[in-house]
Amino acid sequence: MMDPKEIETMIARGIPDAQVEVHDYTGGGDHFEALVVSPSFEGKGLIERHQLVYQALGDAMRVQVHALTLKTLTPAQYQNRR
Amino acid sequence: MADIIEQIESAVKKNKVMIFMKGNRSFPQCGFSAATVAIFDQLGVPYETADVLSDPELRDGIKRYSNWPTIPQVYIDGKFVGGCDIIRELHETGELEPLVKAALAESATQ
């Protein structure tokens, strides 16, 4: 069981200047979706971006999190989306 | 241990579109695996799958192979392309089909 806030904190700690929003979409504490916006995604492909998020989560990703739906955007991409 | 990595390598080299998933294309055992094969079915392209649930060594090995902690994993033309979210995103932006078609066209001319 993990709290979405814990995941937010871990991602924010691992990725400088990241804005993170995490939701538990089943309420079971193991299926999450995350929106991560960070300038460090600039110039990186999707695989690298997702790997940065997975790295920030470390062992929690392997053990506690069953599913994490990821959206990784640069600040410019985030602006365009709104 | 080295064996499983070799097996993975030969599977991704042999199959232009190779999907490591939970379950199989008829009976996916996870929503993300199901969504991923559904996209390739929609594209109507040939693909091969391997079920990580029936092989714990593969389940562990594939995560190490790509340094990627989740399943499903899609390989196109021997290269790791992503998990469910990335495939979905590439499909939505229209980038997936040309990528697959290019890989398949290449194998047809060989």
Backbone of each chain as ProteinMPNN parsed JSONL, in Angstrom:
{"seq_chain_A": "MMDPKEIETMIARGIPDAQVEVHDYTGGGDHFEALVVSPSFEGKGLIERHQLVYQALGDAMRVQVHALTLKTLTPAQYQNRR", "coords_chain_A": {"N_chain_A": [[0.845, -1.216, 0.0], [0.613, 2.135, -0.947], [0.772, 5.659, -0.533], [-0.506, 8.164, -2.674], [0.699, 10.627, -2.322], [3.179, 10.02, -1.226], [4.433, 8.907, -3.41], [4.476, 11.082, -5.121], [6.272, 12.701, -3.717], [8.619, 11.156, -3.842], [9.133, 11.111, -6.602], [9.435, 13.83, -7.12], [11.682, 14.342, -5.618], [13.589, 12.909, -6.952], [13.7, 13.966, -9.519], [14.841, 16.916, -10.654], [13.25, 20.06, -10.258], [10.743, 19.096, -10.917], [7.255, 19.055, -11.476], [4.707, 17.364, -9.969], [1.948, 15.195, -10.147], [-0.01, 12.848, -8.667], [-2.326, 10.233, -8.88], [-4.381, 7.839, -7.252], [-5.927, 5.454, -8.882], [-7.54, 3.268, -8.477], [-7.999, 3.132, -5.843], [-6.799, 1.268, -4.338], [-4.204, 1.516, -3.495], [-2.11, 0.609, -5.077], [-2.277, 0.98, -7.816], [-1.522, 3.519, -9.931], [-1.723, 6.8, -11.434], [0.408, 9.131, -12.991], [1.29, 12.485, -13.544], [3.979, 14.121, -14.781], [5.831, 16.978, -14.932], [8.623, 18.484, -16.214], [11.566, 20.439, -16.752], [13.799, 18.908, -17.177], [13.157, 16.925, -18.944], [13.47, 17.862, -21.412], [14.547, 17.479, -24.732], [14.717, 14.753, -24.478], [13.737, 11.395, -25.249], [10.701, 9.391, -25.0], [11.225, 6.949, -23.692], [13.549, 7.431, -22.185], [12.58, 9.461, -20.534], [10.564, 8.16, -19.044], [12.172, 6.306, -17.802], [13.653, 7.927, -16.101], [11.706, 8.61, -14.244], [11.079, 6.082, -13.217], [13.522, 5.456, -12.084], [13.629, 7.333, -10.039], [11.721, 6.316, -8.385], [12.757, 3.901, -7.675], [13.19, 0.972, -5.724], [10.573, 0.863, -4.843], [9.04, 0.871, -7.085], [9.445, -1.651, -8.098], [8.472, -3.275, -6.1], [6.198, -2.294, -4.507], [4.493, -0.857, -6.202], [2.068, -1.71, -8.405], [1.067, -0.852, -10.836], [1.719, 1.897, -12.905], [0.656, 4.546, -14.587], [2.048, 6.687, -16.881], [2.606, 10.079, -17.675], [4.707, 12.161, -19.247], [5.928, 15.333, -19.455], [7.45, 18.252, -20.954], [7.801, 21.59, -19.643], [6.951, 23.345, -21.684], [5.441, 21.671, -23.366], [3.434, 21.087, -21.614], [2.178, 23.531, -21.279], [1.105, 23.862, -23.838], [-0.808, 21.924, -23.865], [-2.889, 22.82, -22.349]], "CA_chain_A": [[0.0, 0.0, 0.0], [1.347, 3.397, -0.947], [-0.032, 6.852, -0.641], [-0.087, 8.931, -3.853], [1.579, 11.731, -1.891], [4.531, 9.458, -1.074], [4.988, 8.757, -4.755], [4.77, 12.447, -5.579], [7.489, 13.156, -3.046], [9.77, 10.418, -4.363], [9.434, 11.561, -7.972], [9.911, 15.216, -7.043], [13.03, 14.312, -5.064], [14.508, 12.318, -7.928], [13.78, 14.743, -10.757], [14.908, 18.321, -10.269], [12.26, 20.994, -10.803], [9.558, 18.416, -11.441], [5.935, 19.212, -10.876], [4.188, 16.001, -10.006], [0.589, 14.964, -9.67], [-0.242, 11.404, -8.694], [-3.643, 9.788, -8.419], [-4.629, 6.409, -7.066], [-7.176, 5.38, -9.643], [-8.425, 2.178, -8.053], [-8.206, 3.259, -4.409], [-6.195, 0.118, -3.675], [-2.843, 1.801, -3.07], [-1.056, 0.033, -5.919], [-2.431, 1.41, -9.214], [-1.443, 4.978, -9.904], [-1.33, 7.52, -12.632], [1.222, 10.285, -12.63], [1.662, 13.488, -14.527], [5.244, 14.717, -14.351], [6.263, 18.05, -15.827], [9.952, 18.91, -15.789], [12.479, 20.875, -17.818], [14.857, 17.925, -17.457], [12.73, 16.037, -20.024], [13.809, 18.536, -22.665], [15.508, 16.772, -25.578], [14.747, 13.311, -24.198], [12.636, 10.592, -25.771], [9.78, 8.89, -23.983], [11.835, 5.884, -22.892], [14.438, 8.063, -21.199], [11.767, 10.2, -19.55], [9.933, 7.211, -18.126], [13.226, 5.701, -16.99], [13.98, 8.873, -15.022], [10.663, 8.484, -13.213], [11.244, 4.772, -12.578], [14.72, 5.54, -11.23], [13.283, 8.104, -8.841], [10.912, 5.459, -7.515], [13.625, 2.822, -7.209], [12.619, -0.32, -5.343], [9.119, 0.953, -4.667], [8.446, 0.535, -8.379], [9.5, -3.099, -8.281], [7.812, -4.023, -5.045], [4.88, -1.86, -4.037], [3.612, -0.285, -7.217], [1.733, -2.687, -9.432], [0.888, -0.198, -12.126], [1.886, 3.345, -12.907], [0.459, 5.136, -15.903], [2.896, 7.875, -16.859], [2.597, 11.119, -18.686], [5.89, 12.974, -18.944], [5.908, 16.49, -20.35], [8.277, 19.412, -20.646], [6.91, 22.716, -19.321], [6.361, 23.884, -22.922], [4.394, 20.745, -23.784], [2.334, 21.197, -20.661], [1.47, 24.767, -21.64], [0.343, 23.628, -25.077], [-1.916, 21.008, -23.619], [-4.008, 23.424, -21.625]], "C_chain_A": [[0.869, 1.251, 0.0], [0.367, 4.541, -1.083], [0.43, 7.631, -1.88], [0.876, 10.062, -3.493], [3.026, 11.262, -1.719], [5.214, 9.364, -2.435], [5.346, 10.114, -5.335], [6.095, 12.925, -5.005], [8.721, 12.47, -3.622], [10.148, 10.898, -5.758], [10.035, 12.96, -7.936], [11.348, 15.272, -6.521], [14.034, 13.826, -6.11], [14.681, 13.13, -9.197], [13.723, 16.228, -10.414], [13.836, 19.15, -10.984], [11.008, 20.318, -11.354], [8.302, 18.858, -10.695], [5.216, 17.897, -11.05], [2.771, 15.942, -9.448], [0.316, 13.472, -9.776], [-1.641, 11.097, -8.165], [-3.67, 8.274, -8.268], [-5.961, 6.135, -7.744], [-8.032, 4.152, -9.334], [-8.759, 2.292, -6.562], [-7.54, 2.142, -3.622], [-4.758, 0.326, -3.224], [-1.765, 1.121, -3.884], [-1.204, 0.334, -7.419], [-2.495, 2.941, -9.25], [-1.314, 5.548, -11.307], [-0.628, 8.798, -12.233], [1.411, 11.204, -13.819], [2.919, 14.161, -13.985], [5.663, 15.75, -15.386], [7.621, 18.54, -15.333], [10.798, 19.36, -16.975], [13.562, 19.84, -18.11], [14.434, 16.905, -18.515], [13.077, 16.599, -21.404], [14.838, 17.724, -23.458], [15.594, 15.283, -25.322], [13.53, 12.618, -24.797], [11.806, 10.032, -24.621], [10.419, 7.821, -23.099], [12.71, 6.487, -21.794], [13.653, 8.794, -20.11], [11.146, 9.241, -18.533], [10.99, 6.556, -17.234], [13.652, 6.617, -15.845], [12.981, 8.749, -13.879], [10.823, 7.154, -12.462], [12.446, 4.78, -11.633], [14.411, 6.252, -9.928], [12.497, 7.234, -7.862], [11.686, 4.259, -6.985], [12.888, 1.532, -6.885], [11.107, -0.296, -5.175], [8.413, 0.53, -5.949], [8.409, -0.974, -8.579], [8.612, -3.843, -7.292], [6.37, -3.585, -4.787], [3.919, -1.392, -5.117], [3.316, -1.338, -8.269], [1.646, -2.028, -10.805], [0.995, 1.306, -11.981], [1.737, 3.835, -14.336], [1.158, 6.493, -15.899], [2.63, 8.813, -18.011], [3.754, 12.032, -18.327], [5.984, 14.122, -19.947], [6.97, 17.519, -19.953], [7.307, 20.557, -20.315], [6.232, 23.282, -20.571], [5.224, 22.987, -23.418], [3.17, 20.864, -22.883], [1.499, 22.443, -20.957], [0.569, 24.549, -22.853], [-0.893, 22.776, -24.867], [-3.136, 21.696, -23.032], [-4.871, 24.308, -22.498]], "O_chain_A": [[1.752, 1.405, 0.844], [-0.71, 4.409, -1.665], [1.632, 7.748, -2.114], [1.762, 10.406, -4.276], [3.971, 11.992, -2.02], [6.391, 9.69, -2.593], [6.392, 10.276, -5.964], [6.932, 13.482, -5.716], [9.743, 13.113, -3.863], [11.327, 11.071, -6.067], [11.013, 13.247, -8.625], [12.133, 16.131, -6.924], [15.179, 14.277, -6.146], [15.697, 13.003, -9.882], [12.702, 16.735, -9.95], [13.564, 18.95, -12.168], [10.293, 20.903, -12.168], [8.291, 19.011, -9.473], [5.126, 17.374, -12.161], [2.451, 16.551, -8.427], [0.402, 12.899, -10.862], [-2.073, 11.632, -7.144], [-3.065, 7.537, -9.047], [-7.01, 6.536, -7.239], [-9.131, 4.012, -9.872], [-9.68, 1.637, -6.074], [-7.684, 2.06, -2.402], [-4.153, -0.572, -2.639], [-0.617, 1.053, -3.446], [-0.329, -0.03, -8.205], [-3.394, 3.561, -8.68], [-0.863, 4.877, -12.236], [-1.01, 9.464, -11.27], [1.657, 10.764, -14.942], [2.924, 14.7, -12.878], [5.828, 15.437, -16.565], [7.759, 18.959, -14.184], [10.762, 18.76, -18.05], [14.182, 19.881, -19.173], [15.257, 16.098, -18.947], [12.989, 15.906, -22.418], [15.873, 17.329, -22.921], [16.454, 14.609, -25.889], [12.437, 13.182, -24.845], [12.15, 10.173, -23.448], [10.181, 7.791, -21.892], [12.62, 6.102, -20.628], [14.008, 8.754, -18.932], [11.195, 9.477, -17.326], [10.74, 6.283, -16.06], [13.974, 6.148, -14.754], [13.351, 8.779, -12.705], [10.716, 7.105, -11.237], [12.409, 4.204, -10.545], [14.86, 5.846, -8.856], [12.605, 7.406, -6.648], [11.315, 3.671, -5.969], [12.066, 1.058, -7.669], [10.441, -1.317, -5.345], [7.344, -0.081, -5.919], [7.464, -1.511, -9.157], [8.069, -4.903, -7.603], [5.443, -4.394, -4.84], [2.701, -1.509, -4.981], [4.227, -1.806, -8.952], [2.1, -2.585, -11.805], [0.438, 1.905, -11.061], [2.586, 3.571, -15.189], [0.903, 7.337, -15.04], [2.453, 8.4, -19.158], [3.786, 12.61, -17.24], [6.107, 13.893, -21.151], [7.338, 17.639, -18.784], [6.13, 20.495, -20.668], [5.061, 23.658, -20.519], [4.176, 23.477, -23.837], [2.03, 20.756, -23.333], [0.271, 22.41, -20.892], [-0.578, 24.996, -22.883], [-1.883, 22.889, -25.589], [-4.265, 21.231, -23.188], [-5.85, 24.882, -22.019]]}, "seq_chain_B": "MADIIEQIESAVKKNKVMIFMKGNRSFPQCGFSAATVAIFDQLGVPYETADVLSDPELRDGIKRYSNWPTIPQVYIDGKFVGGCDIIRELHETGELEPLVKAALAESATQ", "coords_chain_B": {"N_chain_B": [[21.539, -17.82, -16.097], [22.607, -16.122, -18.057], [21.542, -17.348, -20.187], [18.78, -16.696, -20.409], [18.843, -14.069, -21.184], [20.038, -14.34, -23.671], [18.029, -15.778, -24.938], [15.984, -13.852, -24.985], [17.181, -11.924, -26.561], [17.384, -13.307, -28.982], [14.69, -13.662, -29.557], [13.741, -11.009, -29.906], [15.193, -10.301, -32.077], [14.417, -12.033, -34.038], [11.695, -11.589, -34.402], [9.897, -9.033, -35.862], [8.026, -7.428, -34.611], [7.812, -7.713, -31.296], [6.264, -8.704, -28.387], [6.41, -8.656, -24.955], [4.42, -9.848, -22.499], [1.667, -10.053, -20.093], [0.01, -12.97, -19.946], [-1.607, -14.039, -23.011], [-2.257, -13.137, -26.504], [-4.931, -13.805, -26.902], [-5.93, -14.21, -24.38], [-5.245, -11.904, -22.468], [-3.692, -11.118, -19.352], [-3.769, -8.808, -17.958], [-4.697, -5.431, -17.772], [-3.069, -3.534, -19.04], [-1.435, -4.983, -20.711], [-3.427, -6.013, -22.339], [-4.426, -3.671, -23.545], [-2.235, -2.934, -25.028], [-1.769, -5.051, -26.923], [-4.161, -4.76, -28.249], [-3.85, -2.413, -29.677], [-1.947, -3.147, -31.604], [-3.394, -5.1, -32.903], [-5.36, -3.523, -33.975], [-3.865, -2.05, -35.792], [-3.387, -4.074, -37.459], [-1.1, -5.608, -37.909], [1.453, -8.175, -38.099], [2.548, -9.807, -35.133], [4.544, -11.095, -32.441], [4.146, -12.774, -29.31], [5.241, -13.144, -25.883], [4.656, -14.831, -22.887], [5.084, -13.589, -19.769], [4.155, -14.417, -17.354], [4.081, -17.142, -17.322], [6.655, -17.832, -17.038], [8.886, -17.268, -14.747], [11.59, -16.646, -14.833], [11.911, -15.369, -17.236], [10.272, -13.19, -16.789], [11.708, -11.765, -14.887], [14.11, -11.5, -16.265], [13.526, -9.979, -18.557], [13.055, -7.494, -17.551], [15.539, -6.76, -16.672], [16.934, -6.828, -19.028], [16.059, -4.621, -20.534], [16.305, -2.628, -18.722], [13.93, -1.779, -17.491], [11.126, -1.508, -15.52], [8.543, -2.536, -15.809], [5.784, -4.489, -17.226], [3.584, -4.618, -19.977], [6.224, -4.991, -22.506], [7.384, -3.636, -25.48], [9.061, -4.505, -28.423], [10.441, -3.325, -31.366], [11.771, -4.178, -34.418], [13.98, -5.232, -33.088], [14.555, -3.308, -31.227], [13.935, -1.797, -28.067], [10.894, -0.251, -27.554], [8.952, 0.676, -25.833], [6.632, 0.74, -23.015], [3.16, 0.213, -22.184], [2.051, 2.879, -21.966], [3.724, 4.433, -23.589], [3.478, 3.21, -26.084], [0.779, 3.664, -26.519], [0.8, 6.439, -26.628], [2.466, 6.895, -28.856], [0.879, 5.76, -30.764], [-1.352, 7.412, -30.729], [-0.234, 9.783, -31.644], [0.322, 9.071, -34.165], [2.771, 8.003, -34.829], [3.439, 5.402, -34.48], [2.517, 3.502, -36.412], [3.994, 4.022, -38.915], [6.537, 3.356, -37.958], [6.334, 0.617, -37.369], [5.596, -0.341, -39.884], [7.83, 0.298, -41.383], [9.723, -1.376, -40.237], [8.661, -3.858, -40.901], [8.651, -3.752, -43.681], [11.313, -3.723, -44.249], [12.017, -6.309, -43.499], [10.728, -7.718, -45.45], [12.13, -7.249, -47.749], [14.456, -8.48, -47.348]], "CA_chain_B": [[21.155, -16.418, -16.146], [22.949, -15.577, -19.372], [20.653, -18.005, -21.145], [17.504, -16.011, -20.604], [19.153, -12.856, -21.948], [20.223, -14.791, -25.054], [16.697, -16.108, -25.468], [15.276, -12.596, -25.246], [17.84, -11.305, -27.701], [17.03, -13.997, -30.225], [13.262, -13.396, -29.824], [13.526, -9.658, -30.433], [15.833, -10.202, -33.402], [13.681, -12.865, -34.982], [10.36, -11.05, -34.636], [9.947, -7.588, -36.092], [7.284, -6.853, -33.487], [7.835, -8.707, -30.223], [5.639, -8.138, -27.188], [6.469, -9.424, -23.712], [3.168, -9.438, -21.864], [1.076, -10.979, -19.14], [-1.005, -13.72, -20.685], [-1.348, -14.05, -24.442], [-3.105, -12.199, -27.232], [-6.344, -14.169, -26.756], [-6.316, -14.032, -22.978], [-4.312, -11.065, -21.707], [-3.967, -11.219, -17.922], [-3.554, -7.507, -17.338], [-5.306, -4.399, -18.624], [-2.076, -2.827, -19.843], [-1.062, -5.902, -21.783], [-4.577, -6.079, -23.246], [-4.496, -2.426, -24.316], [-1.101, -2.905, -25.947], [-2.002, -5.92, -28.085], [-5.313, -4.226, -28.983], [-3.339, -1.408, -30.613], [-1.322, -3.83, -32.741], [-4.492, -5.735, -33.642], [-6.012, -2.46, -34.729], [-2.987, -1.749, -36.921], [-3.451, -5.233, -38.348], [0.247, -6.065, -38.263], [1.845, -9.397, -37.398], [3.419, -9.64, -33.976], [4.728, -12.294, -31.625], [4.1, -12.448, -27.889], [5.757, -14.106, -24.913], [3.935, -14.658, -21.625], [6.034, -13.566, -18.651], [3.57, -15.067, -16.177], [4.344, -18.571, -17.344], [8.088, -18.034, -16.934], [9.428, -16.286, -13.797], [12.932, -16.24, -15.236], [11.701, -14.389, -18.311], [9.69, -12.001, -16.175], [12.803, -11.041, -14.271], [15.138, -11.238, -17.269], [13.134, -8.922, -19.496], [13.193, -6.208, -16.849], [16.962, -6.423, -16.651], [17.363, -6.659, -20.419], [15.746, -3.274, -21.015], [16.326, -1.7, -17.595], [12.566, -1.245, -17.49], [10.558, -2.333, -14.452], [7.145, -2.957, -15.985], [5.296, -5.296, -18.336], [4.238, -5.143, -21.17], [7.34, -4.335, -23.177], [7.294, -3.833, -26.925], [10.297, -4.352, -29.197], [10.224, -3.261, -32.807], [13.043, -4.292, -35.121], [15.047, -5.499, -32.134], [14.788, -2.198, -30.292], [12.888, -1.553, -27.087], [10.168, 0.973, -27.915], [8.277, 1.194, -24.657], [5.543, 0.004, -22.386], [1.815, 0.543, -22.633], [1.815, 4.327, -22.114], [4.476, 4.968, -24.729], [2.849, 2.677, -27.294], [-0.481, 4.403, -26.674], [1.116, 7.808, -27.036], [2.972, 6.857, -30.229], [-0.265, 5.439, -31.615], [-2.188, 8.613, -30.803], [0.419, 10.81, -32.456], [0.49, 8.541, -35.514], [4.165, 7.629, -35.091], [3.655, 3.966, -34.322], [2.296, 2.732, -37.637], [5.159, 4.072, -39.807], [7.655, 2.647, -37.323], [6.095, -0.807, -37.57], [5.598, -0.612, -41.323], [9.216, 0.368, -41.837], [10.397, -2.592, -39.771], [8.141, -4.995, -41.655], [9.068, -3.601, -45.072], [12.717, -4.09, -44.264], [12.141, -7.766, -43.449], [10.188, -8.261, -46.696], [13.102, -7.124, -48.832], [15.68, -9.222, -47.014]], "C_chain_B": [[21.419, -15.81, -17.516], [21.999, -16.128, -20.429], [19.403, -17.21, -21.46], [17.704, -14.738, -21.428], [19.353, -13.214, -23.428], [18.892, -15.123, -25.716], [15.922, -14.853, -25.853], [15.85, -11.949, -26.505], [17.436, -11.981, -29.005], [15.554, -13.764, -30.571], [13.047, -12.012, -30.43], [14.192, -9.466, -31.798], [15.021, -10.924, -34.46], [12.333, -12.25, -35.363], [10.394, -9.528, -34.737], [9.16, -6.832, -35.031], [7.157, -7.931, -32.419], [7.287, -8.072, -28.949], [5.774, -9.105, -26.012], [5.312, -8.94, -22.856], [2.752, -10.417, -20.782], [-0.091, -11.655, -19.831], [-0.641, -13.786, -22.159], [-2.385, -13.2, -25.165], [-4.598, -12.526, -27.09], [-6.832, -13.941, -25.332], [-5.278, -13.218, -22.205], [-4.708, -11.087, -20.227], [-3.813, -9.887, -17.202], [-4.079, -6.457, -18.309], [-4.308, -3.703, -19.535], [-1.583, -3.691, -20.999], [-2.181, -5.973, -22.82], [-4.632, -4.85, -24.145], [-3.396, -2.383, -25.375], [-1.343, -3.807, -27.159], [-3.185, -5.411, -28.913], [-4.859, -3.194, -30.021], [-2.717, -2.083, -31.843], [-2.357, -4.598, -33.57], [-5.182, -4.711, -34.535], [-5.182, -2.072, -35.953], [-2.99, -2.898, -37.927], [-2.087, -5.732, -38.793], [0.586, -7.354, -37.507], [2.747, -9.079, -36.204], [3.492, -10.956, -33.216], [4.641, -11.871, -30.16], [4.789, -13.53, -27.063], [5.088, -13.788, -23.584], [4.905, -14.716, -20.444], [5.476, -14.277, -17.416], [3.869, -16.559, -16.139], [5.83, -18.876, -17.177], [8.734, -16.962, -16.032], [10.809, -15.767, -14.201], [12.867, -15.176, -16.339], [11.182, -13.076, -17.732], [10.764, -11.124, -15.545], [13.816, -10.585, -15.327], [14.796, -10.07, -18.179], [13.268, -7.541, -18.86], [14.647, -5.763, -16.802], [17.455, -6.095, -18.057], [17.201, -5.209, -20.881], [15.908, -2.21, -19.939], [14.974, -0.988, -17.479], [11.757, -2.118, -16.533], [9.17, -2.903, -14.708], [6.909, -3.793, -17.24], [3.963, -4.693, -18.744], [5.45, -4.327, -21.639], [7.27, -4.675, -24.659], [8.646, -3.555, -27.58], [9.94, -4.336, -30.67], [11.591, -3.246, -33.477], [14.21, -4.437, -34.133], [15.285, -4.415, -31.095], [13.62, -2.035, -29.329], [12.208, -0.215, -27.398], [9.412, 1.542, -26.721], [7.268, 0.246, -24.066], [4.212, 0.516, -22.916], [1.597, 2.044, -22.891], [2.488, 4.886, -23.356], [3.854, 4.487, -26.038], [1.55, 3.44, -27.582], [-0.217, 5.808, -27.206], [1.611, 7.858, -28.489], [1.844, 6.558, -31.213], [-1.133, 6.681, -31.811], [-1.564, 9.686, -31.692], [0.678, 10.323, -33.884], [1.908, 8.096, -35.834], [4.38, 6.121, -35.102], [3.564, 3.207, -35.648], [3.488, 2.801, -38.603], [6.37, 3.312, -39.266], [7.542, 1.137, -37.574], [6.211, -1.168, -39.044], [7.019, -0.621, -41.872], [9.96, -0.907, -41.451], [9.954, -3.795, -40.598], [8.602, -4.95, -43.112], [10.508, -4.064, -45.238], [12.874, -5.618, -44.296], [11.661, -8.394, -44.749], [11.227, -8.234, -47.807], [14.366, -7.939, -48.568], [15.699, -10.605, -47.642]], "O_chain_B": [[20.589, -15.088, -18.068], [21.694, -15.469, -21.423], [19.013, -17.066, -22.618], [16.865, -14.372, -22.251], [18.901, -12.494, -24.319], [18.655, -14.801, -26.88], [15.287, -14.797, -26.906], [15.119, -11.494, -27.385], [17.179, -11.315, -30.008], [15.204, -13.679, -31.748], [12.259, -11.859, -31.363], [13.808, -8.589, -32.572], [14.943, -10.498, -35.612], [11.886, -12.374, -36.504], [10.852, -8.834, -33.829], [9.553, -5.748, -34.601], [6.476, -8.938, -32.617], [7.779, -7.041, -28.491], [5.303, -10.241, -26.077], [5.232, -7.757, -22.525], [3.38, -11.456, -20.574], [-1.051, -11.006, -20.245], [0.524, -13.605, -22.515], [-3.273, -12.618, -24.543], [-5.436, -11.626, -27.151], [-7.973, -13.54, -25.1], [-4.527, -13.761, -21.395], [-5.892, -11.075, -19.887], [-3.735, -9.846, -15.974], [-3.919, -6.585, -19.523], [-4.64, -3.325, -20.658], [-1.345, -3.207, -22.106], [-1.925, -5.99, -24.024], [-4.855, -4.96, -25.35], [-3.595, -1.865, -26.473], [-1.146, -3.379, -28.296], [-3.22, -5.601, -30.129], [-5.421, -3.117, -31.113], [-2.93, -1.648, -32.975], [-2.215, -4.729, -34.785], [-5.535, -4.988, -35.681], [-5.73, -1.799, -37.021], [-2.64, -2.719, -39.094], [-1.929, -6.219, -39.913], [0.072, -7.596, -36.415], [3.597, -8.191, -36.27], [2.616, -11.813, -33.336], [5.014, -10.752, -29.808], [4.904, -14.68, -27.489], [4.966, -12.625, -23.2], [5.477, -15.767, -20.156], [6.234, -14.691, -16.539], [3.906, -17.169, -15.07], [6.227, -20.041, -17.174], [9.085, -15.881, -16.505], [11.154, -14.612, -13.948], [13.652, -14.228, -16.367], [11.604, -11.993, -18.138], [10.73, -9.898, -15.658], [14.31, -9.457, -15.296], [15.662, -9.269, -18.531], [13.555, -6.554, -19.537], [14.958, -4.575, -16.88], [18.281, -5.203, -18.25], [18.083, -4.646, -21.529], [15.679, -1.028, -20.194], [14.901, 0.237, -17.383], [11.703, -3.335, -16.707], [8.67, -3.683, -13.896], [7.713, -3.802, -18.173], [3.235, -4.266, -17.847], [5.666, -3.181, -21.245], [7.118, -5.834, -25.044], [9.283, -2.531, -27.334], [9.232, -5.214, -31.163], [12.451, -2.425, -33.159], [15.276, -3.848, -34.316], [16.109, -4.574, -30.195], [12.459, -2.125, -29.726], [12.868, 0.82, -27.493], [9.249, 2.757, -26.61], [7.072, -0.876, -24.533], [4.149, 1.166, -23.959], [1.028, 2.426, -23.914], [1.915, 5.698, -24.081], [3.718, 5.259, -26.987], [1.264, 3.808, -28.721], [-0.906, 6.297, -28.1], [1.229, 8.744, -29.253], [1.85, 7.037, -32.347], [-1.589, 6.963, -32.919], [-2.268, 10.406, -32.401], [1.191, 11.072, -34.715], [2.222, 7.837, -36.996], [5.361, 5.622, -35.654], [4.419, 2.379, -35.963], [3.955, 1.761, -39.069], [7.127, 2.705, -40.024], [8.514, 0.475, -37.939], [6.836, -2.163, -39.409], [7.365, -1.446, -42.717], [10.732, -1.449, -42.242], [10.768, -4.647, -40.954], [8.907, -5.985, -43.704], [10.869, -4.705, -46.225], [13.726, -6.157, -45.003], [12.119, -9.474, -45.123], [11.215, -9.083, -48.698], [15.23, -8.073, -49.435], [16.659, -11.353, -47.457]]}, "name": "protein", "num_of_chains": 2, "seq": "MMDPKEIETMIARGIPDAQVEVHDYTGGGDHFEALVVSPSFEGKGLIERHQLVYQALGDAMRVQVHALTLKTLTPAQYQNRRMADIIEQIESAVKKNKVMIFMKGNRSFPQCGFSAATVAIFDQLGVPYETADVLSDPELRDGIKRYSNWPTIPQVYIDGKFVGGCDIIRELHETGELEPLVKAALAESATQ"}
